[in-house]
Amino acid sequence: MSTMVLLWSAVLPHAEGSPDPADVKAGWGALGIFVLMGIAVVLLAFSLVKHLRRTRANFDARDGIDDDGASPRP
């Protein structure tokens, strides 16, 4: 416990205060990055759905199941 107190007492005097609220502003660059990340998530979701459908079709074809879910084998 005393190690943490010693560490905090050594670090806190060198820590800077919080920035002035007038210096912190939302920018167009951050908005662009946010929008690009959203687009990337949507594209990845579509790709995931496509791969899952393809995997399911291959799995069903291997087991001999039709698209309606009925087995063609007697």
Biopython code that builds the backbone (N, CA, C, O; Angstrom):
import numpy as np
from Bio.PDB.StructureBuilder import StructureBuilder

atoms = [
    (1, "MET", "N", (0.819, -1.190, 0.000)),
    (1, "MET", "CA", (0.000, 0.000, 0.000)),
    (1, "MET", "C", (0.863, 1.255, 0.000)),
    (1, "MET", "O", (0.554, 2.227, -0.689)),
    (2, "SER", "N", (1.932, 1.233, 0.763)),
    (2, "SER", "CA", (2.798, 2.410, 0.827)),
    (2, "SER", "C", (3.500, 2.660, -0.508)),
    (2, "SER", "O", (3.871, 3.792, -0.817)),
    (3, "THR", "N", (3.679, 1.599, -1.294)),
    (3, "THR", "CA", (4.286, 1.760, -2.609)),
    (3, "THR", "C", (3.373, 2.582, -3.515)),
    (3, "THR", "O", (3.840, 3.442, -4.262)),
    (4, "MET", "N", (2.063, 2.311, -3.444)),
    (4, "MET", "CA", (1.117, 3.073, -4.259)),
    (4, "MET", "C", (1.080, 4.538, -3.836)),
    (4, "MET", "O", (0.993, 5.423, -4.688)),
    (5, "VAL", "N", (1.143, 4.802, -2.556)),
    (5, "VAL", "CA", (1.139, 6.179, -2.063)),
    (5, "VAL", "C", (2.394, 6.896, -2.535)),
    (5, "VAL", "O", (2.336, 8.053, -2.949)),
    (6, "LEU", "N", (3.508, 6.219, -2.473)),
    (6, "LEU", "CA", (4.770, 6.798, -2.930)),
    (6, "LEU", "C", (4.728, 7.079, -4.426)),
    (6, "LEU", "O", (5.188, 8.123, -4.887)),
    (7, "LEU", "N", (4.167, 6.126, -5.183)),
    (7, "LEU", "CA", (4.060, 6.299, -6.633)),
    (7, "LEU", "C", (3.153, 7.485, -6.972)),
    (7, "LEU", "O", (3.511, 8.323, -7.800)),
    (8, "TRP", "N", (1.989, 7.558, -6.341)),
    (8, "TRP", "CA", (1.069, 8.661, -6.604)),
    (8, "TRP", "C", (1.661, 9.998, -6.192)),
    (8, "TRP", "O", (1.475, 11.001, -6.882)),
    (9, "SER", "N", (2.366, 10.019, -5.085)),
    (9, "SER", "CA", (2.952, 11.293, -4.649)),
    (9, "SER", "C", (4.067, 11.735, -5.582)),
    (9, "SER", "O", (4.360, 12.927, -5.666)),
    (10, "ALA", "N", (4.695, 10.797, -6.288)),
    (10, "ALA", "CA", (5.735, 11.150, -7.240)),
    (10, "ALA", "C", (5.152, 11.552, -8.597)),
    (10, "ALA", "O", (5.732, 12.381, -9.299)),
    (11, "VAL", "N", (4.015, 10.972, -8.966)),
    (11, "VAL", "CA", (3.450, 11.201, -10.301)),
    (11, "VAL", "C", (2.532, 12.420, -10.337)),
    (11, "VAL", "O", (2.577, 13.188, -11.297)),
    (12, "LEU", "N", (1.715, 12.610, -9.332)),
    (12, "LEU", "CA", (0.708, 13.668, -9.359)),
    (12, "LEU", "C", (1.258, 15.078, -9.543)),
    (12, "LEU", "O", (0.630, 15.858, -10.258)),
    (13, "PRO", "N", (2.376, 15.455, -8.955)),
    (13, "PRO", "CA", (2.858, 16.817, -9.208)),
    (13, "PRO", "C", (3.236, 17.071, -10.672)),
    (13, "PRO", "O", (3.224, 18.219, -11.117)),
    (14, "HIS", "N", (3.567, 16.026, -11.420)),
    (14, "HIS", "CA", (3.962, 16.187, -12.820)),
    (14, "HIS", "C", (2.792, 16.083, -13.784)),
    (14, "HIS", "O", (2.931, 16.395, -14.966)),
    (15, "ALA", "N", (1.656, 15.653, -13.294)),
    (15, "ALA", "CA", (0.481, 15.512, -14.154)),
    (15, "ALA", "C", (-0.075, 16.882, -14.499)),
    (15, "ALA", "O", (-0.122, 17.787, -13.666)),
    (16, "GLU", "N", (-0.494, 17.010, -15.746)),
    (16, "GLU", "CA", (-1.087, 18.268, -16.187)),
    (16, "GLU", "C", (-2.557, 18.302, -15.794)),
    (16, "GLU", "O", (-3.186, 17.259, -15.619)),
    (17, "GLY", "N", (-3.085, 19.477, -15.659)),
    (17, "GLY", "CA", (-4.504, 19.626, -15.368)),
    (17, "GLY", "C", (-5.326, 19.290, -16.599)),
    (17, "GLY", "O", (-4.777, 19.029, -17.670)),
    (18, "SER", "N", (-6.618, 19.298, -16.448)),
    (18, "SER", "CA", (-7.486, 19.015, -17.582)),
    (18, "SER", "C", (-7.426, 20.176, -18.565)),
    (18, "SER", "O", (-7.164, 21.313, -18.173)),
    (19, "PRO", "N", (-7.671, 19.890, -19.848)),
    (19, "PRO", "CA", (-7.606, 20.972, -20.835)),
    (19, "PRO", "C", (-8.759, 21.955, -20.661)),
    (19, "PRO", "O", (-9.806, 21.618, -20.110)),
    (20, "ASP", "N", (-8.549, 23.152, -21.133)),
    (20, "ASP", "CA", (-9.570, 24.180, -21.085)),
    (20, "ASP", "C", (-10.721, 23.758, -22.013)),
    (20, "ASP", "O", (-10.463, 23.328, -23.138)),
    (21, "PRO", "N", (-11.971, 23.868, -21.573)),
    (21, "PRO", "CA", (-13.093, 23.463, -22.437)),
    (21, "PRO", "C", (-13.110, 24.181, -23.781)),
    (21, "PRO", "O", (-13.657, 23.647, -24.746)),
    (22, "ALA", "N", (-12.542, 25.347, -23.870)),
    (22, "ALA", "CA", (-12.505, 26.064, -25.145)),
    (22, "ALA", "C", (-11.503, 25.428, -26.107)),
    (22, "ALA", "O", (-11.601, 25.638, -27.316)),
    (23, "ASP", "N", (-10.546, 24.659, -25.597)),
    (23, "ASP", "CA", (-9.543, 24.031, -26.454)),
    (23, "ASP", "C", (-10.011, 22.703, -27.034)),
    (23, "ASP", "O", (-9.452, 22.231, -28.024)),
    (24, "VAL", "N", (-11.013, 22.106, -26.441)),
    (24, "VAL", "CA", (-11.496, 20.799, -26.893)),
    (24, "VAL", "C", (-12.677, 21.012, -27.816)),
    (24, "VAL", "O", (-13.717, 21.525, -27.404)),
    (25, "LYS", "N", (-12.508, 20.610, -29.084)),
    (25, "LYS", "CA", (-13.555, 20.811, -30.078)),
    (25, "LYS", "C", (-13.690, 19.551, -30.922)),
    (25, "LYS", "O", (-12.706, 18.869, -31.208)),
    (26, "ALA", "N", (-14.914, 19.257, -31.311)),
    (26, "ALA", "CA", (-15.139, 18.161, -32.248)),
    (26, "ALA", "C", (-14.740, 18.652, -33.631)),
    (26, "ALA", "O", (-15.015, 19.793, -34.000)),
    (27, "GLY", "N", (-14.097, 17.790, -34.383)),
    (27, "GLY", "CA", (-13.636, 18.207, -35.698)),
    (27, "GLY", "C", (-14.211, 17.350, -36.805)),
    (27, "GLY", "O", (-14.811, 16.304, -36.561)),
    (28, "TRP", "N", (-14.014, 17.816, -38.025)),
    (28, "TRP", "CA", (-14.495, 17.089, -39.191)),
    (28, "TRP", "C", (-13.722, 15.797, -39.393)),
    (28, "TRP", "O", (-14.269, 14.819, -39.901)),
    (29, "GLY", "N", (-12.467, 15.786, -39.004)),
    (29, "GLY", "CA", (-11.668, 14.575, -39.150)),
    (29, "GLY", "C", (-12.202, 13.434, -38.302)),
    (29, "GLY", "O", (-12.277, 12.294, -38.760)),
    (30, "ALA", "N", (-12.570, 13.740, -37.071)),
    (30, "ALA", "CA", (-13.124, 12.715, -36.190)),
    (30, "ALA", "C", (-14.466, 12.215, -36.716)),
    (30, "ALA", "O", (-14.752, 11.020, -36.643)),
    (31, "LEU", "N", (-15.287, 13.113, -37.244)),
    (31, "LEU", "CA", (-16.565, 12.709, -37.823)),
    (31, "LEU", "C", (-16.336, 11.801, -39.033)),
    (31, "LEU", "O", (-17.037, 10.803, -39.202)),
    (32, "GLY", "N", (-15.365, 12.140, -39.866)),
    (32, "GLY", "CA", (-15.055, 11.310, -41.029)),
    (32, "GLY", "C", (-14.602, 9.915, -40.632)),
    (32, "GLY", "O", (-15.023, 8.923, -41.227)),
    (33, "ILE", "N", (-13.746, 9.845, -39.627)),
    (33, "ILE", "CA", (-13.285, 8.542, -39.149)),
    (33, "ILE", "C", (-14.447, 7.737, -38.590)),
    (33, "ILE", "O", (-14.541, 6.534, -38.836)),
    (34, "PHE", "N", (-15.328, 8.382, -37.845)),
    (34, "PHE", "CA", (-16.494, 7.710, -37.271)),
    (34, "PHE", "C", (-17.400, 7.162, -38.368)),
    (34, "PHE", "O", (-17.876, 6.032, -38.269)),
    (35, "VAL", "N", (-17.641, 7.948, -39.408)),
    (35, "VAL", "CA", (-18.493, 7.511, -40.519)),
    (35, "VAL", "C", (-17.833, 6.359, -41.264)),
    (35, "VAL", "O", (-18.505, 5.391, -41.621)),
    (36, "LEU", "N", (-16.535, 6.447, -41.505)),
    (36, "LEU", "CA", (-15.834, 5.356, -42.198)),
    (36, "LEU", "C", (-15.866, 4.066, -41.388)),
    (36, "LEU", "O", (-16.004, 2.982, -41.954)),
    (37, "MET", "N", (-15.740, 4.173, -40.086)),
    (37, "MET", "CA", (-15.821, 2.980, -39.247)),
    (37, "MET", "C", (-17.226, 2.374, -39.287)),
    (37, "MET", "O", (-17.376, 1.153, -39.275)),
    (38, "GLY", "N", (-18.241, 3.217, -39.334)),
    (38, "GLY", "CA", (-19.615, 2.724, -39.452)),
    (38, "GLY", "C", (-19.835, 1.998, -40.762)),
    (38, "GLY", "O", (-20.467, 0.942, -40.793)),
    (39, "ILE", "N", (-19.314, 2.562, -41.851)),
    (39, "ILE", "CA", (-19.429, 1.922, -43.160)),
    (39, "ILE", "C", (-18.696, 0.584, -43.159)),
    (39, "ILE", "O", (-19.188, -0.392, -43.726)),
    (40, "ALA", "N", (-17.530, 0.532, -42.529)),
    (40, "ALA", "CA", (-16.767, -0.717, -42.460)),
    (40, "ALA", "C", (-17.535, -1.783, -41.688)),
    (40, "ALA", "O", (-17.520, -2.952, -42.073)),
    (41, "VAL", "N", (-18.198, -1.403, -40.617)),
    (41, "VAL", "CA", (-18.982, -2.371, -39.831)),
    (41, "VAL", "C", (-20.140, -2.904, -40.663)),
    (41, "VAL", "O", (-20.417, -4.103, -40.628)),
    (42, "VAL", "N", (-20.820, -2.042, -41.408)),
    (42, "VAL", "CA", (-21.936, -2.481, -42.244)),
    (42, "VAL", "C", (-21.441, -3.433, -43.331)),
    (42, "VAL", "O", (-22.068, -4.464, -43.577)),
    (43, "LEU", "N", (-20.339, -3.108, -43.976)),
    (43, "LEU", "CA", (-19.793, -3.991, -45.015)),
    (43, "LEU", "C", (-19.368, -5.340, -44.438)),
    (43, "LEU", "O", (-19.591, -6.380, -45.057)),
    (44, "LEU", "N", (-18.763, -5.323, -43.266)),
    (44, "LEU", "CA", (-18.388, -6.582, -42.625)),
    (44, "LEU", "C", (-19.614, -7.412, -42.257)),
    (44, "LEU", "O", (-19.583, -8.638, -42.357)),
    (45, "ALA", "N", (-20.688, -6.759, -41.835)),
    (45, "ALA", "CA", (-21.909, -7.481, -41.497)),
    (45, "ALA", "C", (-22.504, -8.141, -42.739)),
    (45, "ALA", "O", (-22.921, -9.297, -42.674)),
    (46, "PHE", "N", (-22.553, -7.435, -43.867)),
    (46, "PHE", "CA", (-23.057, -8.025, -45.100)),
    (46, "PHE", "C", (-22.184, -9.201, -45.537)),
    (46, "PHE", "O", (-22.699, -10.227, -45.981)),
    (47, "SER", "N", (-20.883, -9.054, -45.412)),
    (47, "SER", "CA", (-19.975, -10.144, -45.769)),
    (47, "SER", "C", (-20.192, -11.353, -44.870)),
    (47, "SER", "O", (-20.182, -12.489, -45.345)),
    (48, "LEU", "N", (-20.387, -11.122, -43.582)),
    (48, "LEU", "CA", (-20.633, -12.216, -42.649)),
    (48, "LEU", "C", (-21.907, -12.966, -43.015)),
    (48, "LEU", "O", (-21.920, -14.197, -43.024)),
    (49, "VAL", "N", (-22.983, -12.233, -43.320)),
    (49, "VAL", "CA", (-24.243, -12.874, -43.688)),
    (49, "VAL", "C", (-24.070, -13.695, -44.960)),
    (49, "VAL", "O", (-24.582, -14.810, -45.059)),
    (50, "LYS", "N", (-23.349, -13.146, -45.932)),
    (50, "LYS", "CA", (-23.122, -13.862, -47.187)),
    (50, "LYS", "C", (-22.346, -15.158, -46.951)),
    (50, "LYS", "O", (-22.687, -16.198, -47.514)),
    (51, "HIS", "N", (-21.311, -15.097, -46.125)),
    (51, "HIS", "CA", (-20.521, -16.290, -45.850)),
    (51, "HIS", "C", (-21.309, -17.317, -45.046)),
    (51, "HIS", "O", (-21.169, -18.519, -45.272)),
    (52, "LEU", "N", (-22.133, -16.856, -44.115)),
    (52, "LEU", "CA", (-22.949, -17.789, -43.343)),
    (52, "LEU", "C", (-23.979, -18.483, -44.227)),
    (52, "LEU", "O", (-24.225, -19.677, -44.054)),
    (53, "ARG", "N", (-24.585, -17.766, -45.167)),
    (53, "ARG", "CA", (-25.535, -18.395, -46.098)),
    (53, "ARG", "C", (-24.835, -19.418, -46.980)),
    (53, "ARG", "O", (-25.364, -20.504, -47.220)),
    (54, "ARG", "N", (-23.649, -19.073, -47.460)),
    (54, "ARG", "CA", (-22.897, -19.997, -48.301)),
    (54, "ARG", "C", (-22.505, -21.253, -47.514)),
    (54, "ARG", "O", (-22.580, -22.368, -48.031)),
    (55, "THR", "N", (-22.091, -21.060, -46.273)),
    (55, "THR", "CA", (-21.717, -22.194, -45.430)),
    (55, "THR", "C", (-22.921, -23.082, -45.156)),
    (55, "THR", "O", (-22.819, -24.307, -45.211)),
    (56, "ARG", "N", (-24.065, -22.464, -44.860)),
    (56, "ARG", "CA", (-25.271, -23.235, -44.596)),
    (56, "ARG", "C", (-25.697, -24.015, -45.834)),
    (56, "ARG", "O", (-26.104, -25.171, -45.716)),
    (57, "ALA", "N", (-25.613, -23.404, -47.029)),
    (57, "ALA", "CA", (-25.978, -24.087, -48.263)),
    (57, "ALA", "C", (-25.049, -25.273, -48.510)),
    (57, "ALA", "O", (-25.503, -26.345, -48.909)),
    (58, "ASN", "N", (-23.759, -25.085, -48.277)),
    (58, "ASN", "CA", (-22.817, -26.192, -48.474)),
    (58, "ASN", "C", (-23.063, -27.306, -47.457)),
    (58, "ASN", "O", (-22.970, -28.486, -47.794)),
    (59, "PHE", "N", (-23.373, -26.941, -46.233)),
    (59, "PHE", "CA", (-23.649, -27.930, -45.193)),
    (59, "PHE", "C", (-24.907, -28.730, -45.535)),
    (59, "PHE", "O", (-24.928, -29.954, -45.398)),
    (60, "ASP", "N", (-25.963, -28.025, -45.985)),
    (60, "ASP", "CA", (-27.200, -28.704, -46.358)),
    (60, "ASP", "C", (-27.009, -29.577, -47.590)),
    (60, "ASP", "O", (-27.574, -30.669, -47.660)),
    (61, "ALA", "N", (-26.227, -29.121, -48.559)),
    (61, "ALA", "CA", (-25.975, -29.907, -49.762)),
    (61, "ALA", "C", (-25.187, -31.173, -49.418)),
    (61, "ALA", "O", (-25.412, -32.227, -50.012)),
    (62, "ARG", "N", (-24.295, -31.071, -48.490)),
    (62, "ARG", "CA", (-23.517, -32.239, -48.089)),
    (62, "ARG", "C", (-24.399, -33.269, -47.396)),
    (62, "ARG", "O", (-24.196, -34.472, -47.562)),
    (63, "ASP", "N", (-25.372, -32.809, -46.625)),
    (63, "ASP", "CA", (-26.268, -33.712, -45.922)),
    (63, "ASP", "C", (-27.439, -34.169, -46.779)),
    (63, "ASP", "O", (-28.191, -35.052, -46.366)),
    (64, "GLY", "N", (-27.607, -33.591, -47.957)),
    (64, "GLY", "CA", (-28.696, -33.987, -48.846)),
    (64, "GLY", "C", (-30.029, -33.392, -48.462)),
    (64, "GLY", "O", (-31.062, -34.045, -48.612)),
    (65, "ILE", "N", (-30.030, -32.185, -47.975)),
    (65, "ILE", "CA", (-31.276, -31.508, -47.589)),
    (65, "ILE", "C", (-31.599, -30.457, -48.639)),
    (65, "ILE", "O", (-30.733, -29.675, -49.031)),
    (66, "ASP", "N", (-32.873, -30.442, -49.103)),
    (66, "ASP", "CA", (-33.307, -29.455, -50.073)),
    (66, "ASP", "C", (-33.480, -28.088, -49.410)),
    (66, "ASP", "O", (-33.346, -27.945, -48.195)),
    (67, "ASP", "N", (-33.780, -27.086, -50.244)),
    (67, "ASP", "CA", (-33.978, -25.732, -49.728)),
    (67, "ASP", "C", (-35.202, -25.640, -48.817)),
    (67, "ASP", "O", (-35.240, -24.801, -47.918)),
    (68, "ASP", "N", (-36.203, -26.496, -49.043)),
    (68, "ASP", "CA", (-37.405, -26.417, -48.204)),
    (68, "ASP", "C", (-37.229, -27.143, -46.880)),
    (68, "ASP", "O", (-38.137, -27.132, -46.050)),
    (69, "GLY", "N", (-36.097, -27.763, -46.669)),
    (69, "GLY", "CA", (-35.815, -28.408, -45.398)),
    (69, "GLY", "C", (-36.136, -29.887, -45.379)),
    (69, "GLY", "O", (-35.830, -30.575, -44.405)),
    (70, "ALA", "N", (-36.756, -30.392, -46.456)),
    (70, "ALA", "CA", (-37.100, -31.811, -46.498)),
    (70, "ALA", "C", (-35.941, -32.610, -47.082)),
    (70, "ALA", "O", (-35.229, -32.152, -47.975)),
    (71, "SER", "N", (-35.778, -33.785, -46.564)),
    (71, "SER", "CA", (-34.714, -34.648, -47.047)),
    (71, "SER", "C", (-35.207, -35.408, -48.283)),
    (71, "SER", "O", (-36.283, -36.004, -48.232)),
    (72, "PRO", "N", (-34.453, -35.408, -49.396)),
    (72, "PRO", "CA", (-34.894, -36.107, -50.603)),
    (72, "PRO", "C", (-34.753, -37.624, -50.473)),
    (72, "PRO", "O", (-35.337, -38.372, -51.257)),
    (73, "ARG", "N", (-33.999, -38.066, -49.507)),
    (73, "ARG", "CA", (-33.821, -39.500, -49.324)),
    (73, "ARG", "C", (-35.026, -40.099, -48.608)),
    (73, "ARG", "O", (-35.558, -39.482, -47.685)),
    (74, "PRO", "N", (-35.465, -41.282, -49.013)),
    (74, "PRO", "CA", (-36.604, -41.920, -48.327)),
    (74, "PRO", "C", (-36.252, -42.424, -46.951)),
    (74, "PRO", "O", (-37.106, -42.980, -46.261)),
]
sb = StructureBuilder()
sb.init_structure("model")
sb.init_model(0)
sb.init_chain("A")
sb.init_seg("    ")
for serial, (resi, resn, name, xyz) in enumerate(atoms, 1):
    if name == "N":
        sb.init_residue(resn, " ", resi, " ")
    sb.init_atom(name, np.array(xyz, "f"), 0.0, 1.0, " ", f" {name:<3s}", serial, name[0])
structure = sb.get_structure()
